[in-house]
Amino acid sequence: MEPAIFLYLLLGAIAIGIIIFVKTPAGKRWLDKYS
């Protein structure tokens, strides 16, 4: 597998994880506390 493809997949997975985290109530509380 090409390293660049792996990097894109990794970034995509991280982005999806962040989006899901922000949409959860716990994520919103965490953002309010640290922003």
C-alpha positions in Angstrom: 0.0 0.0 0.0 1.2 3.5 -0.9 2.3 5.5 2.2 0.3 8.5 0.8 -2.9 6.5 0.6 -2.4 5.3 4.1 -1.9 8.9 5.3 -5.1 10.0 3.6 -7.0 7.2 5.2 -5.6 8.0 8.6 -6.5 11.7 8.3 -10.0 10.7 7.1 -10.5 8.4 10.1 -9.3 11.1 12.5 -11.6 13.7 10.9 -14.6 11.4 11.2 -13.7 10.7 14.8 -13.6 14.4 15.6 -16.9 15.0 13.9 -18.6 12.2 15.8 -17.0 13.4 19.1 -18.2 17.0 18.6 -21.7 15.8 17.8 -22.0 14.0 21.2 -23.1 15.8 24.4 -19.8 14.9 26.1 -17.9 16.4 23.2 -19.9 19.6 23.4 -19.2 19.9 27.2 -15.5 19.3 26.6 -15.4 22.0 23.9 -17.3 24.5 26.2 -14.8 23.8 29.0 -11.6 24.2 26.9 -12.6 26.9 24.4 
